[in-house]
Amino acid sequence: MFRDLRYALAMRVGLVVFANKWTGAGAVAELTCRALRRADVDAHLLFVGGRNLERRLEGNEWAYPGLSKDRTAAQLAGNIGAIKRLADESDIVISHLPHDHFLCFTAGVHRSVPLVRAFRHPRSLRRDPYHRCLNRRISGAVLAYSALERDLPRVFSGVPVASLPVPLEDRFRPGNGSEWRDRLGIPRHAPVIGSVGKLAAGRGFDLMLDAASMLSNPAHIIIVGHGELRAGLEKQAHHLGLAERISWAGYQNEALPDLYAAMDVVLFCAPGSDWGHRSISEAQGCDRPVVAVSWPGVEDLMHQGINGRIVQPDASLVAEAADSLMADPKAMNASGSPASAVADRRFKQSGERFARFLGKVLSESRERKTSTGDG
């Protein structure tokens, strides 16, 4: 095992993501790159410049805003050239989105180094001729969660596959939420539930509010995020009689660990755009129990009754689970705390797991080339 890891750490890894915002695939690609580097892998990220992802990564020599929105033939050619240069300096390349994959294919990455495709959303496993053609050129696949493996044989086969959760930033640790409770005007010993995510359709905040209205012990509610659905959610909260108990914290990044610490229970009612369920891991890292709706991938992150509750998408069931945790929080830690569940998702551990997988892909790719006389 040590030799495998040592071999993997000697790689130079190029990551490509056609994104310019720190959300969804853009966030996952950056966190994966940071995790690999924490594990001493020489990893580099190529992304689209011009928005908050570039501002966040400014000053990091391993991050290149070398892609642009390819609305013209010249921009497309520029993107292909940037990816070719990344591949020339890499032992292996990872693409994160369908357009990344197309650009890598067009640039001929698969002809020079192994190309690994990250599949995060169920819709990414498409069976049409175009995507099947692209997928035949990959040397490995990384999945957001293990349930995606059921659909793989219909799309492609014969390459190494690994289900690897989104790496968790080390800053998500148990803390004290008193400062944010004071700032939001919430009594320090009052029960508090909360959710984090974009306030958009399909993100589960309507279900979260319905559940909050059914709690037997009325709790304060913290909602962290912004988006076009806020006005509609405010109307729903007013209709349910929750307006006086809700704190709208808006978009937060640096303060997220403290906001999680201010919550007694975190509700996860729907996946985000990348289906990595990052807020579950973040809440667990802060030692907060989670009540999660049973979406694919949730069971990869939670152990029923130990570090949270998994329920069907029914507001009364969400409320019942949250009530039980707030009524007896010590029972949750009887078999293991939420924080202990994320030990293997921290940057260094996650980076080493990812590196071992990439080392396997690289090794098998070289063996195939040797056996077919292409090496």
N, C-alpha and C positions, 0 to 999 in steps of 0.2 A: 504493500500500500504506500509506503514511504517513497519507493522508487517511482510509482505512478504519479504521486503528487509532485515530486521533484521534476519529473519530466514535463508535467502540465505547467508548472510555474515558469518554465523556460520559454513558453510561447509568447508571441506578440499577437494580441487579439485586437481586431478592428470591429467596432460596433457601429451600425448605421441605423439612423431613425429619421424618417422624413417628417419631422415635427419641429415646431418652434416654441411651443408652450410647455411649461412644466406641469404636465398633467398626462394621464393615460400612458400611452407608449413612451412619450418623451421622458416622463418621470421614471418609468421602469428601466429604460435604457441607461439613464444616468445612474440610477442606484445600482444596477448590475455592474456598470463600469467601475464605480467607486468600490464595490465589494471585491471585484477582481483585483483591483489595485491594492486594497487593504490586505489581500492574500498574496501580495508581491508578484502579481501577474502584470506584465507590461501591456495594459489595455488602453485603447484610445477610442474616443467617441466622435463620430461625424454626424452633424445635425444641421437643421435649417436655422439660419441666423435671423435676427430682427425683432425678436420678442423676448419674453421673460426668461426663456430657457437660456438664451445667450447672456442675459444679464446675470443670471444665477451662476453660470459657469465661467464668467469672465475672470481671467487671470490663471486659469488652470491650463497648463501646457499640454495636457492630454485631451483637451476638448477643442474641436474645430468646427466653427460655424460655416463650413464650406459648401453647404447645399443652399439652394434658393428655390422658390416656387417656380416650377418649370412651365410657365405659360407660353414660352416661345421656344423655337428650335434651338436657339443659342443657349438659353437657360438649361434645356434638357441636355445638350452636349456638355455644358459646364458641369452639371451634376454627374454625368457618366464619367467625365474626366477625373473629378474629385474622388469618386469611388474607385476608379482604377488605381489612382495614386495610393489610396488607403490599402487596397489589396496588395499592391506591390511591396508595401512595407509591413505586411501582416502574414502570419502563418495560418490564420483562420479568420473568417469574417462572419458576423451575426447580423441578420436583418430582422427588423421588428414589426414592420407593417407591410401590407400587400404592395404598396408603391415602392418601398425599400427593396423588396424582393424583385420587383420588375426592373428597377434600376441596376441592381446587382447582376441580374441575368443579362440585361442588355450590355452591361460593362464586361461581361465574360468572366466574372469573378470565379464561377465554378470551374472554369478551365485552368485556373492558376492555383487556387487554394480551396480547401473545403469551405462550403457555404452552409451555415447553420441557420435555420428559420425558427423564429420564436412565434408560436401560435398561442394567443391569449384569449381570443373570443371564439365561441362556437361557430360563428359565421365565417371565420377565416379558413375553416376546413371545407373548402368548396370543391365540388366534383366536376365542374365544367371543364371542357378541353383545355382552355387557356391556363387555369390554375393547376390542372394535372400536369401540363407541360412544364410549368415552373417548378412544381414540387419534385419532378423527376431529377432535377439538377441539384437537390440539396444532399448534403452528406450527414446531416443530423437535425434533430428537432427538439426544441425546448418548449414544454407545455406549461401553461399557467397553473394547471391542476390536473390530477390524475384521471378524472372522469373523461377528459378529452381523448384518452387513449382508446376508448371504445370505438371511436369513429375513424381512427387512423387507417385501418386496413382498407377502408373504402377509398382512401385518398392517396396513400403511398405506403411503402413498406421497404424493409431491407436496410434501414439505417438506424443508428443508435438514437434512442429517445429517452428523455428524462423529464420528469415533472418537478419543477423547481419553483418554490414560492418567491415572491418579490422580496429582495433583501431588505432588512429592517435597519433603519438608521440607528446608530448607537444612542442618539439623544433621547429616544423613547424609553425612559426608565421610570420606576416608581418615584413619585414626587408629592408635593403639597399643593393642593388646589385652592388654598385659602385666599390667596391674593386675587385670583380671578372670581371667586365667589363674592368677595368684597366689592370688586369692581363692577360686577353685574347686579349687585344688590341682593344676593342670595344668602340667607342665614347659613352660617357655617355648618350647622348640624341638620339642616333640612335635607330631605331626600331629593336627589337630582338624577335625572336621566338625560341622555344627550345623543346626538348623531353628528357625523362629520361627512361632508360631501358637497357636490355641486347641486344647487337648488334647481333641478331640471326635471322634466317629465321622465318617469320611469326609474327615478332614483329612490323611491320608497318613502319619501317624506310625508306623503299623504297617509300612508299606512301607519307611519310612526306617530302622527298626530292623533289618528283614530285610536291607536293603542293607549296613548297618553290620557285620552279622555275616559278610558275604561279602568284606570288604575284604582284599586280599592283605597290606597293611601296616596292622595294627590301629591305629585312631585313637581318640583321646578324642572324646567326643560331648557337645555342649552342646545341651540342649533348653530353649527359652525359651517359656514360656506356662503357662497353668493350665487346668483343665477337668475334667469328670467322668470322662474316660478315663484319667487319670493312673495310677490303681491298676492297671488292666488293662495299661497300657504297662509299668509296673514289673514285672509278672509276666512279660510277654513278654521284657523285657530280661534278667531272671534266667534264663529258660528258654534264651535264646540265648547266655548266658555274657557278657553285656555290662554287668552291674550295676556292676562295679567301675570301668568306664570312662565311665560316664554322670554328667554333672552336670545336675541339674534346677534351672534358674535361676529358675523360677517366672515370674509375670507381671512384665514390666519395660516401662518406657516411656522415662524419661529416660536410662537406661543402655544402650538398644538400640544406638546407634552403637559403643560400646565393646565390647559383646558380639559384634557382627558382626566387629569388628576382631580379636577373639580367635579367630575361626574361619579356617581355611585355605580351606575350601570350604563353601558354603551349599547345602543340599539343599531343593528345593521339590518336594514330591510330590503336592500337591493344592491346589485353590483354596480361598480363604476364602469367607465368606458373600457378599461383594460381587463376587467374580470380577474384581477389579482387579489381583490378584497383587502387592499392595503390597510384600511381603517381597522379591520379586525386585529391584524398584527400590531398596529400602532397602539391600540387600546390595551392589548395583552402586555406589550412591552412596558406600559405604564401601570401594570398590575390591576387593570380594570376588568371585571367580568363583562362578558358580551352576551346579549340575546340576539341571535342571528336567525333570519329566515333561511330555510333550507334550500339555498341555491347551490348549483354545482360548484364544487371547490371548497365550500365552507367546511366540510368534514375533514379536509386536508389540514385545516388550521385549528380546529377546535375538537375537544374531547367532551362529549355530552356529559353534563353533570359535574365535570371537574373544573374546567376553566370557562364555562359558559353554558348556555342553553340553546339548542337548535330546535326551531319550531316551524310549523307550516305557515304559509302566508295568510294568517288570520289575525286580525287586530286583537281579538279577545285572548288568543293564545300568547301573543307577544306581551300583552299586559299581564297575564297570569304569570309568565316566566319572570318578568321584571319585578312584579310584586314579591315573588318568592325570594328573589335575590336580595332585595332591599329589606325584607323582613328578617332574613337570617344570613347576613353576608359571610359569617365565619364558616358556614357549611360549605361554601364554595372552595375554601382552601383546605378542606379535609384531606383531599387526595392529591393536591398539587395546585400551586398558584397560577394565575394567568401568565405572570412574568416568566415562570419556568418553562412555559410552552414554546417560547420563542428563542430559546438558547441557540438552536441551529439555524435561525434566520438572521442573526446578527451579521454584520458586514464580513468579518474575517471567516467565520464558519461557512456562511453562504458562499463567499468567494472561493473557498477551498473546494466545496462541493461542485460548484460550477466549473472550476478549473479541472477537476478530475474528469468530469464529463467531456469537456472540450479536448482534454488529452486523449480520451478514448476515441473520440471522433477523428482526431488528427492521426492517431496511430492506425485505426482501421482504414482510413482513406489512403494512407501511404502503403499499407499492405495490399489494398486492392490495385493500386497503380503498379506495384511491383509484380503482382500475379498476372496482370494483363499486359505487362510490358510497356506501360505508359510512363513508368517512373524513370 
